[in-house]
Amino acid sequence: WFLVVLALVSALLFIRTEIRNTNPIINFGLFKNRTFLITTTSLIFQMFSFAIGINILPFFLENALGLSPAGAGAIFSVSAFALFIGSVPGGALFDRIGIKPIGITTLTIMTICFVMLSNLSISSSLVSIFATLLIFGMFEGAFQSATSAAQLASVPKGNISTAGALFVVGIMLPITLGLGIGGTVFSTRLEYHSINLGPGPLAVSAAYQEIALLGAFFAILSLVTYLFLKPEKQ
C-alpha cells in the first residue's frame, strides 16, 4: 500500500509539472480534443481487458487442460500473430469509414470473444480456443491500428510525437496494471474455488471463467466509451 500511495503521489506531481511546463513531455491539453480523449480512454479500457482476459489464459491451458508450457505458448501466440494480420487493414478502414464504426464493431466482436472464453471448461476443445483467439487477435489488431490513426489525425502537427507517445502509454500502462490486477484476482479466486471444488483443473477453470468475465467488463467499458464519440472535422 505504501508503494501504491507513492505511485499515486508521483503521478499527481508529474501531471502538475507537465501542465505548468511550456514544453511538456506529455501535453495534457490534447485531451481537450473530444476524439483524442475518447479514443485514448477506450484504448486504455480495451488494453485492460486484453491484459486481464487474454494474458492469464496460459494458466488455464496448462493447469486446467494439462498442456505443456510449449503447447500453451503455441496456442497463446495465435492472438499475437492474428493481431499482426488484423492491424494491416485497420488504418485503411479508418481512412474510408472513420473510427467510430470500426471501434464499435471491433469492440463488440472482442466482447463476444471474452464471453466465449468465460465458458471454457476442462472439456473445451483446443480448436475452439484457437478459433476464438484468432478472431480476437484480428479485431484487436484492427482496433489498435485504427485507434492510432484516429489519435494522430485528431491533433495538430506539432503534437504528433506527443500523441504517439500517449498511444504507447495507453497500451503499456494498462497492460502492466492489468496483469497485476488479473494475476491477483485469479490467484485469489483460485484459492476460493480450491476450497469449494478441491485443488485441480476444476478450480482453475472456475477461476479463469471469472477472469474472462472481468475482461469482458473492461471491453464493454471500452465499447460504451465509443458511443459518445462524435467525429470532429480536422
N, C-alpha and C positions, 0 to 999 in steps of 0.2 A: 504493500500500500504506500510505503514511503516513495518507492520508485514511480508509482502511478501519479502521486501528487507532484513529485519533482518534474515529471514529464509534462503535466498539465500547466504548471507554472512556467516552465521553459517555453512551451508552445505559446502561451499568452504574451510572454516577454518578446518572443520572436515576432509575433504578429504586430505588437505595439511598435517595435523598432522598424519593421518594414513599412508600416503605414506612415511613419514620420520621415522615412528616408526619401530623398529626392530621386535616388536611383536604386530602387529596391531590387533584391533578388527575385522576389515574388510580388507582382503588382496586384494587390487585392482589389484595386479599382476595376479590374477586369470583370469581377463578379457583379458589377452594376449592369453588365450586358446580360439580358434575360436568357439568350440562347447559351451563352457560355456558362452561366450559373446552373441552368437545368441540366445540360449535358454533363457537366463535371459532377454534379450531385448524383445523377443517375449512374455515372460510371463508378463512383465510389460504392454505392449500394450494390451494384452488379458484381464488382470485384470482391466485396464481402461475401456474396452468395457463392462465387466461384471458390474462394479460399476455404470456406466452411464446407460446402456441399460436395465439391469435387476432390479437393486435396486430401480429405480424410478417407476417401474411398479405398485406397490401398489397404488400410487396416481391415476393412470388411473383406476384401478379396483374399487376404492372407488368413485371417483368423476365423472367418465365417465359412468361406468356400474352400479353404485349405490350399490355395495356390502358393507356389514358391515365390520368394521375393522377385525372381526374374520374371515369372509368369504374371504377377501382379503389376510389375513395372511395364511389361509389354502391353497389357490391357489399358493401363492408365495413360500410356503415351499416345493412345489413339486420339484423345481430346486435344493434345498439343499439335499433333500432325494435322488434324482436321481444322484447328484454329488457323494454321498457316494457309490451308487451302481456302477457307472461308474469308480470310482477310483480303484476298485478291479482288473480289467484286465489290467489297464494301464501299470503297471510295468512289468507284464508278457509279454505283447506285445512288450515292449521295448527290452526285452531280445531276442525276436525272430526275429523282423524285423527292429529294430533300431528306432531312434527318428524322423528322417525326414519324413517318410511316415505317422507316427502317427500324427505328428504336422500338416502336410498339410491336412490330412483327417479330423481331429477333428476341425481344424480352419475353413475349408471350410463349414462343417456342421453348426458350430456355426454362421458363417456369414449369411448363408441361414436363420437360425432361427431369426436373427436380422431383416432381410428383411421381414420375415413373420410378426414379431411384428410391423414393421413400417406400416403395412397395417391394423392394428387394428382400429376399429371404434366402435361407440356406439351400433352397431348391431352385433358385434363379439360374437361368442358363447364361453362359458366357456370351452367347450370340446376342441375346437381348441387351446385355450390358454394353457390349461392343457397339451395337447399333445406337444405343442411347448416347454414349459418349461421342460417337461420330457426328450425330446430329447436333448435339450440344456444342461441340467444338467448332463446327462450321458456322453456326449462327453467332457464337461468341466472337469468332474472327471478324465476321461482317459487322457486328456491333462495334467492336473496338476501332476498326479502321474508319468506319463512317463517323463515329463519335470524334475521333481525332480530326478528321477533315472538317467537321462542323465547328469544332472549337477553334481551329486555326482560321477558318473563314469568317468567324464572328468577331475577331479582334483586329485592331489597327495593325498595319505592317510593322510598326516599330515595336510591337509587343509579341511578335511571333515566337521568339525564343523563350520568353517567359511563359507563354501559353503552352508551348511544347513541354517545358519543364513541369508545369502543373499537371499536364496529361500523364506524365510519368509518375508524379507523386500520387495522382488519383488511382494509379494501378498498384504501385508498390506499397503504399501505406496501408490500404485496406487488406491487401494480401497478407502483410505481416501481422496486422492486428487480427484479421480473420482466422489465420492459422492458430494464433494463441487462443482466441475465443473458441474456435471449433475443437481444438485439442482438449481444452479444459472441459467443455460441455460433454464431449464424447467420453472422456475418462470418468467424469462424474456420473453420467447416465449408465455407463458400462458397469460401474460399481453397484449402482442401484439394481440394474437388471440381473447382475450376477447373484445378488441375494435372493431375488424372486424366481429366477429361471435356472439358477446354477451357473457357475463359470463355464464358458464354452461358446460355441458358434451361435446358439440361440440368443444369448445375452449380447454378443457383438452385433448380431443382425438387428435386434431391437434398438440398440443404442444408435446404430447408423441410420436407421429409419427416421429417428428424431432429428439427427443431424441434417439429413436431406430435406426434411420439412423446414428446418431453420434456414437452409439455403434458399428454399422456395420463398420463404417470408421476405428475405432481402431482395430477391429477384422481383417480387411483387412491388416492393417499395420503389425499386428502380423503374418499373413499368408505370406506376402511378405518377412518378415524377414527370415522365414524358407527356402525360396527359395535359399538363399545364403549359406545355411548350407552344408558343406562338412564334413561328419563324420570323425573324426580323430582316428587313431588306438591308443589304450591306452596300 
